């Protein structure tokens, strides 16, 4: 909500935002979601990406297992505790959208564990 308010204020002051500023705001949103989910690293490319957690721990392991099981092979956990996800993201905008979607889900799963505690 704060990021949306900030973006609205930028538009009010400076008019229509350049595409690069929109991408910067998207990255800021993703970084905030990463903090919520305990994600230390995100790498993505045209075929998907890899997520690494702080101290190789996730706040809700059971929720992560449920995500992997429901993903139909699109999300896997490697032995090094990194999460690998498959995607078809040829364009940078598709990558940004796909990464944001997955990290948003992980942040929600992590929040479930905090609510239960």
N, C-alpha and C positions, 0 to 999 in steps of 0.2 A: 504494500500500500504506500509506503514511504517513497519507494522508487517511482511509482506511478505519479505521485504528487510532485516529485522532483522533475519528472519528464514534462508534466503539464506546466509547471512553472517555467521550464526552459522554453517551451513553445510560446507561452504568454509573453516572455521577454524578448525572444529572438526570432519568433516565427517558426515556420516548418523546419524540422530538424534534418540535417543531412543523414544519409543512410549510415555513415560511419558512427555517428552519435547514437543512433538506434542500436547498432551492434554493440557499442560500448555499454549501453544500458542493459542489454541482454546479458553480457558477460558479468556485469555487476550483480544481476539477479541470480545467475548461476553460481557465482562465488558465495552469495548469501545462503543459497540452498545447500551448497557444499558444507558450509559451516554447520548448518542444522543437521545434516546427515553424517557428519564426521568424516567427510571425504577429504583426503589429502592431495589426490592427484587425479586428473582426468586427461586422457589422451583419446582423440577421435580422428577418424579418417573416413574415406568413402565406404568402407565395408563395416564400420562399427567403431567400437572403442573399448577402452580398458579404464576401470576405476580402482584406485587404491585407497584404503581407509587409513586414518591415523592409527598408528600402532597395530595395524592389521586387525582391528576390532570394529565390529558394527554393533550399534546399540540394541538391535533387535534381530538376533540371528535366526529365530524362528520365522520372522516375517520375511527375511531374505530368502530362506529356504522355500517359503510359499511362493515368492516371486519367481524364483528359478523354476519351480515345478509348474507354474502356470504359464511360463513363457514359451512353451513348445520348442525348446532348444535354442531360443534366441538369447537367453541369458545363462551364463555358467559361472561357477566359482572355481578358480584355478587352485592348485595346491599351495601357491604362495599367497592365498587369500585375496587375490585381485579378482574383480568381477569383470568378465568379458561379455560384451553385448554386441549382437550382430545388427546391422542396419544397412540400408541401401541409400546412402547419402552422398550423391555425386556433387551436389552444390553445397557451398559453405553454409547457406541459410538452412538447408535441410539438416546438416550436422548440428547446428545451433539448436534447432527445434527438437531434434531427436535427443540430444544430450540433456537439454532442459527438461524434457518430458521424463526421462529416466531418473534424473537426479531429483526431480520433484517427487516422484514416486518413492524414492529411497528416503527423502526427507520426511515424507508422510509416514513411512514404515518406522523410521527412527522415533518419530514423535509419539507413535502408539506405545512404544516401550517406556517413554518418559511419563506418559499419562498413567500407565499401569503401575509405575513405581511409587 
